[in-house]
Amino acid sequence: MGYFDKIIGQERAILPLQRSLASEHISHAYLFLGPTGAGKYTTALEMARALILGSDPQGEAYWREEVHPDFRIIEKAEKKSMIGIEQITNDIEPWLALKPYRAKRRVVIIKDAQLLSLPAANALLKTLEEPPDYAVIILVADENNLLETIISRCQVIKFEPLREEALTAYLEGQGMESSKAVHLARLAQGSITTALLFAEEQWHEIWGSAQDVLESLAGGNPLEVFLAAEKIEKQPLIMVSLLETILRDVCVYQQTGNSKQLLMEHNLPFCQKCKHLHPEQVGQALGRISSLKKMYRRSVNPVLLNINILYELQTALR
């Protein structure tokens, strides 16, 4: 298997990386930017593997055991909401100051770079301004909220949500039944991470619970927000994704009357009995919910997140 063979549906993102490797014109910094679950981090690992093992083929065992001395991953520490400045000044700067031990380059991946605190981002900027010749820094971010000065010093590689057919083919390749793969690919909305999360659950059973939650919220009683928060507590990401999908389908069906445009045909009976919604209000709520969902990856109280998300849903259903 060659480099990038395991990446699906991101040919446009991979092509400039392949060209850089072939020409050996490697940027000192890359920013892999795109939605969660699009394959950014997996691609970053493959790029790092190509850079390291391309000049150190004997280092395969070190790479496989995740102990290669010229490769490092920086990510948010457990119980922290951000990547702190000490992770830049203590972990990256002194490590990059040392010349490569085995390979031609030293490569560091900063996972979830959108979580860089402002002091950490400013510290990283100093490194990006005058990096060692052998250094390659790969930032992986779900959101374009980085300092403009950081972005300007990186080669930006944009990732798109995976196409439904590509995600379906991947799931089928993992041995999943075709009809189930199609359903999960639609539910995942371009995210392989979400698809695999759904694959681990009996989502047909959860579907009914999600519809019950929306029906209870539609009544407008503020107390239902807190009761629903308890119902989704065990599987918040899955439940919120289902709630978003159902709400979106209701709005689409009310605007078009075309059941073929529904993401999931299972939603049709619910769409037919749901009261009329205001598309603009639904769109605004879904946008805010999308932003709130990203907070699950931080050390934020999940109960408060659930309540805020459900409040947005209730507002959209009024």
C-alpha positions, -999 to 999 in steps of 0.1 A, spaced: 0 0 0 13 34 -10 10 68 8 -26 82 9 -41 49 -3 -64 48 27 -78 83 22 -112 83 5 -130 110 -15 -103 137 -11 -84 134 -44 -83 172 -48 -67 177 -14 -42 149 -18 -30 159 -53 -9 189 -43 7 168 -14 16 141 -39 32 167 -62 52 182 -33 65 148 -23 74 140 -59 92 173 -65 106 174 -29 93 210 -27 80 207 8 64 236 26 75 243 61 39 245 73 6 231 61 -30 238 72 -54 210 66 -88 227 69 -123 212 66 -153 197 84 -150 170 111 -146 135 98 -135 144 63 -101 127 66 -78 156 75 -61 139 104 -56 106 86 -41 125 56 -18 145 80 -5 112 94 1 98 59 19 130 49 41 127 80 47 91 72 58 99 37 81 126 49 97 105 76 100 71 60 108 86 26 143 95 40 143 68 67 130 35 52 146 16 80 124 35 105 92 16 97 93 -3 130 97 30 150 68 45 130 46 15 135 52 15 173 46 53 173 81 61 187 99 76 158 122 103 172 115 127 144 77 128 146 55 143 172 17 150 177 4 179 198 -32 178 209 -54 193 236 -45 179 270 -71 159 289 -95 180 309 -84 211 291 -105 232 267 -77 246 247 -42 239 235 -20 259 259 10 280 254 32 255 273 25 229 247 41 252 221 70 265 242 78 233 261 69 206 236 74 220 201 100 248 202 128 229 220 120 197 201 122 215 167 154 232 178 171 197 177 182 184 143 166 153 129 179 121 146 171 96 118 151 112 90 157 142 68 130 162 85 112 166 118 75 166 115 49 178 141 11 175 137 -10 199 157 -44 182 160 -75 203 164 -55 235 158 -87 255 161 -83 250 199 -51 269 201 -54 295 228 -43 330 218 -10 329 237 -3 295 221 -12 308 186 12 338 191 40 315 203 34 292 173 35 322 150 71 329 161 81 294 151 64 297 118 81 329 110 116 314 113 113 276 112 144 254 110 151 242 74 142 206 84 109 214 102 75 206 88 44 217 109 10 203 99 -20 220 115 -53 202 114 -84 223 120 -121 220 117 -127 258 118 -111 287 101 -106 306 133 -68 308 133 -49 340 133 -46 354 98 -9 357 102 -7 319 109 -28 310 79 -7 332 56 24 313 66 9 279 58 0 261 26 -37 256 30 -51 223 19 -90 223 19 -110 192 26 -147 189 16 -174 167 31 -172 132 17 -197 125 -11 -224 101 -2 -214 76 -28 -177 76 -16 -188 71 20 -212 44 10 -185 25 -9 -162 28 21 -187 14 45 -195 -15 21 -158 -21 18 -158 -26 56 -183 -54 52 -214 -34 59 -247 -44 43 -254 -22 13 -288 -8 25 -273 0 59 -243 16 43 -266 39 22 -286 50 53 -255 57 74 -238 76 46 -269 99 44 -271 103 81 -234 111 84 -236 140 59 -201 138 47 -184 127 79 -168 93 81 -164 98 119 -201 102 123 -209 73 100 -187 50 121 -203 63 153 -237 55 140 -225 20 129 -218 11 165 -253 19 176 -288 5 169 -298 37 153 -332 25 142 -342 23 179 -327 57 186 -346 72 157 -379 68 175 -365 84 206 -353 114 186 -388 119 171 -403 117 205 -379 144 217 -389 167 189 -426 161 195 -422 170 231 -402 201 223 -428 212 197 -453 217 225 -433 248 236 -431 239 273 -397 251 286 -396 222 310 -395 197 281 -360 211 273 -346 198 306 -365 165 303 -351 160 268 -316 168 280 -318 138 303 -330 116 274 -301 124 251 -274 124 279 -260 89 271 -256 95 234 -256 133 228 -237 134 195 -258 107 179 -291 121 192 -283 156 182 -273 145 147 -306 126 143 -325 156 156 -308 179 131 -316 154 103 -353 151 112 -357 189 116 -340 195 83 -362 170 65 -393 185 80 -384 219 67 -375 206 32 -407 186 29 -428 215 40 -412 237 13 -412 212 -15 -438 185 -7 -413 161 -23 -405 130 -2 -377 121 -26 -357 151 -13 -357 138 23 -323 127 36 -341 98 53 -374 84 40 -382 72 76 -389 109 84 -419 112 60 -447 103 86 -432 128 111 -429 154 84 -465 150 74 -479 156 108 -455 183 120 -469 218 122 -456 245 97 -421 258 104 -404 290 94 -374 281 71 -353 311 81 -358 303 118 -349 267 112 -318 276 92 -306 299 120 -312 273 146 -294 246 127 -264 270 122 -262 277 160 -266 240 168 -237 232 144 -215 256 163 -226 242 197 -219 206 186 -182 215 182 -181 223 219 -185 186 227 -148 182 218 -138 207 245 -140 203 283 -174 219 284 -202 207 306 -222 184 283 -254 189 302 -253 226 296 -245 220 259 -275 196 256 -298 222 272 -286 249 248 -290 227 217 -324 216 227 -335 251 234 -325 260 198 -345 231 185 -375 242 206 -372 277 192 -371 264 156 -402 242 162 -424 271 175 
